[in-house]
Amino acid sequence: MNPKKFKKGKHTYVDWGKGVKEVKKMTAKPDNKKQVEIKMDEETAMGKYSNVCSLSHTPEEFVMDYIFIPPKSPQAKVVSRILMSPGHAKRLQMALSDNIKKYEKKFGKISPSEKMDKRIGF
């Protein structure tokens, strides 16, 4: 017995012949897997270098100021400020932790620089 299969809309139909005319089943398709096209201008693609990040928060948002302190300079400049929701900050923390683990597995343990910590007052 060779059943005839065909699709119509979100359903798959199977025609089994004499005894059973058709059997219908839903095809599962996750709607949460949407593709997003991300665009980036040239200046953003070049990136900004930061050797310090200052974090603060309110009940509604986290604020990250990325700062560059040039060597032997008493002045620093905020090169970028990023604001995000607490939920997104948590997802960023998890993604960063995962990427650091992968990096250290491949390249070795990362040791934070004590020189920079002393320079900025930590």
C-alpha positions as CSV (number, residue, x, y, z in Angstrom):
1,M,0.0,0.0,0.0
2,N,1.5,3.3,-1.1
3,P,-0.1,6.3,0.6
4,K,-0.4,9.6,-1.2
5,K,1.1,12.5,0.8
6,F,0.4,16.1,0.1
7,K,0.6,19.4,1.9
8,K,-1.9,22.1,2.2
9,G,-1.3,25.2,4.3
10,K,0.2,24.1,7.7
11,H,-1.1,20.6,7.4
12,T,0.3,17.4,5.9
13,Y,-2.3,15.0,4.5
14,V,-1.9,11.3,4.0
15,D,-4.4,9.4,1.8
16,W,-4.3,5.7,2.8
17,G,-6.8,4.5,0.2
18,K,-10.1,2.5,0.6
19,G,-10.4,2.1,4.4
20,V,-9.1,5.6,5.4
21,K,-9.6,8.5,3.2
22,E,-7.1,10.9,4.9
23,V,-5.2,11.5,8.0
24,K,-4.2,15.0,8.9
25,K,-1.3,16.1,11.2
26,M,0.0,19.5,12.1
27,T,3.5,20.4,11.0
28,A,5.5,22.0,13.9
29,K,7.3,25.1,12.9
30,P,8.8,27.2,15.6
31,D,7.8,30.9,15.1
32,N,10.5,32.1,17.5
33,K,13.2,31.3,14.9
34,K,12.9,34.4,12.8
35,Q,15.8,35.7,10.9
36,V,16.9,39.3,11.4
37,E,18.9,41.2,8.8
38,I,21.5,43.3,10.7
39,K,23.0,46.3,8.9
40,M,26.1,48.2,10.0
41,D,27.6,51.4,8.7
42,E,31.4,51.6,8.0
43,E,32.2,53.7,11.1
44,T,30.5,51.2,13.4
45,A,32.1,48.3,11.7
46,M,35.5,49.8,12.5
47,G,34.7,49.5,16.2
48,K,35.9,51.5,19.2
49,Y,38.7,50.4,21.5
50,S,38.0,50.5,25.3
51,N,40.3,49.5,28.1
52,V,37.8,50.3,30.9
53,C,34.0,49.8,31.3
54,S,32.0,51.7,34.0
55,L,28.7,50.0,34.9
56,S,25.7,51.5,36.6
57,H,21.9,50.7,36.7
58,T,18.5,51.9,37.6
59,P,15.4,49.6,38.1
60,E,14.7,49.9,34.4
61,E,18.1,49.8,32.7
62,F,21.8,49.0,32.8
63,V,24.3,51.6,31.6
64,M,27.7,50.7,30.3
65,D,30.2,53.4,29.6
66,Y,33.1,52.1,27.5
67,I,36.2,54.3,28.2
68,F,39.6,54.6,26.7
69,I,42.5,55.8,29.0
70,P,45.6,56.4,26.9
71,P,48.9,55.3,28.4
72,K,50.5,57.9,30.7
73,S,47.5,60.3,30.4
74,P,45.6,61.8,33.2
75,Q,42.5,62.1,31.0
76,A,40.0,59.5,29.7
77,K,37.3,59.6,27.1
78,V,34.0,57.7,27.0
79,V,34.0,56.2,23.5
80,S,30.6,54.6,23.7
81,R,27.6,54.3,26.0
82,I,25.3,51.3,25.8
83,L,21.9,51.2,27.6
84,M,20.0,47.9,28.0
85,S,17.1,46.3,29.9
86,P,17.9,44.1,32.9
87,G,16.8,41.0,31.0
88,H,19.2,41.8,28.1
89,A,22.0,42.5,30.6
90,K,21.5,39.1,32.1
91,R,21.6,37.5,28.6
92,L,24.8,39.4,27.8
93,Q,26.3,38.2,31.1
94,M,25.5,34.6,30.2
95,A,26.8,35.0,26.6
96,L,30.0,36.7,27.8
97,S,30.6,33.9,30.4
98,D,30.1,31.2,27.8
99,N,32.5,33.0,25.4
100,I,35.2,33.5,28.0
101,K,35.1,29.8,28.9
102,K,35.4,28.9,25.2
103,Y,38.3,31.4,24.8
104,E,40.2,30.1,27.9
105,K,39.7,26.5,26.7
106,K,41.3,27.3,23.4
107,F,43.9,30.0,24.4
108,G,44.5,29.6,28.1
109,K,43.4,31.4,31.3
110,I,42.8,35.2,31.1
111,S,44.5,37.2,33.9
112,P,43.1,40.7,34.4
113,S,45.8,43.4,34.5
114,E,46.5,44.7,38.0
115,K,48.2,47.8,36.5
116,M,45.0,49.1,35.0
117,D,43.1,48.3,38.2
118,K,45.5,50.5,40.2
119,R,45.5,53.2,37.6
120,I,41.7,53.6,37.7
121,G,41.3,53.2,41.4
122,F,40.1,49.6,41.9
